[in-house]
């Protein structure tokens, strides 16, 4: 067993707490489901948002998922690079897994699919 990183990103239509929480929950659930990850397999989750998101802590959405209460989660802001994708939430989930790195499924939703079109299946 080794620790692997699973990447994901999504966007919201506006900086409103409801949008942020729903989008974050949807993203991390899909990341875990498609990679056969149980909450007890998760080492930690780092979530970044672009600086135009300030209405809610995305970590709240993760901690509210049943069975995820004790998953260590941290939020931060993404670099403010000119021309960067607005209203974007990025997730890096560290998990204990037997899955080879090239078989990890990274998940990009909504407008964030434009960040890594090479990973779309």
C-alpha positions in Angstrom: 0.0 0.0 0.0 1.2 3.5 -0.8 -0.1 7.0 -0.6 -1.4 8.5 -3.9 -2.8 11.9 -4.8 -6.1 12.2 -6.5 -6.8 15.6 -8.1 -10.1 17.2 -8.8 -11.5 20.6 -9.6 -14.9 22.2 -10.2 -16.4 25.6 -10.6 -19.4 27.4 -9.2 -21.6 30.0 -10.9 -21.4 32.5 -8.0 -19.7 32.9 -4.7 -22.6 31.8 -2.6 -22.2 29.3 0.3 -24.8 26.9 -1.1 -23.0 26.6 -4.4 -19.6 26.2 -2.8 -20.8 23.5 -0.4 -22.8 21.5 -3.0 -20.0 21.6 -5.6 -17.3 20.6 -3.1 -19.4 17.7 -1.8 -20.2 16.5 -5.3 -16.6 16.6 -6.4 -15.0 14.8 -3.4 -17.8 12.1 -3.5 -17.1 11.4 -7.2 -13.3 11.4 -6.6 -13.7 8.8 -3.8 -16.3 6.7 -5.6 -14.5 6.4 -9.0 -11.3 5.5 -7.2 -12.9 3.1 -4.7 -11.7 5.1 -1.7 -13.3 4.7 1.7 -13.0 7.6 4.2 -10.7 5.5 6.3 -8.3 5.3 3.4 -8.0 9.1 3.2 -4.8 10.5 4.7 -5.8 14.2 4.1 -7.6 16.5 1.8 -6.3 19.9 0.7 -8.8 22.3 -0.9 -8.0 25.5 -2.6 -10.3 28.1 -4.0 -9.7 31.1 -6.2 -9.6 34.3 -4.3 -13.1 35.2 -5.6 -14.6 32.5 -3.4 -15.0 33.6 0.2 -18.6 32.8 1.2 -17.9 29.4 2.8 -15.2 27.0 3.8 -15.3 24.1 1.4 -14.0 21.8 4.1 -17.3 22.1 5.8 -18.9 20.2 3.0 -16.3 17.4 3.3 -16.7 17.1 7.1 -20.5 16.9 6.7 -20.4 13.8 4.5 -21.5 10.8 6.5 -18.4 8.8 7.6 -16.0 11.7 6.8 -16.0 13.4 10.1 -12.5 12.5 11.0 -10.9 13.0 7.6 -8.2 15.8 8.0 -9.2 18.7 5.7 -7.6 22.1 5.1 -8.6 25.0 3.0 -6.4 27.7 1.3 -6.6 30.2 -1.5 -5.1 29.5 -4.9 -2.5 31.8 -6.4 -4.1 34.9 -8.0 -2.7 34.5 -11.5 -4.0 36.9 -14.3 -6.2 35.0 -16.7 -6.8 32.1 -14.2 -10.1 30.3 -14.1 -12.5 32.2 -11.9 -14.8 30.7 -9.2 -12.7 27.5 -9.1 -12.4 24.9 -6.3 -9.5 22.5 -6.5 -9.0 19.4 -4.4 -6.0 17.2 -3.7 -6.9 14.0 -1.8 -4.1 11.9 -0.4 -5.2 8.3 -0.1 -3.7 4.9 1.0 -4.3 2.6 -2.0 -3.0 -0.3 -4.0 -4.0 1.4 -7.3 -1.1 2.2 -9.6 -0.6 5.9 -10.2 -1.5 5.7 -13.9 -4.9 4.1 -12.9 -5.9 6.9 -10.6 -9.0 8.8 -12.0 -8.7 12.5 -11.5 -12.0 14.3 -11.7 -12.8 17.7 -13.3 -16.3 19.0 -13.3 -18.2 22.0 -14.8 -15.9 24.6 -16.3 -12.9 23.0 -14.6 -12.8 20.3 -17.3 -10.9 23.0 -19.4 -8.0 22.8 -16.9 -7.0 19.2 -17.8 -8.7 18.1 -21.0 -6.1 15.5 -21.4 -7.6 13.6 -18.4 -11.1 13.5 -19.7 -12.3 10.0 -20.5 
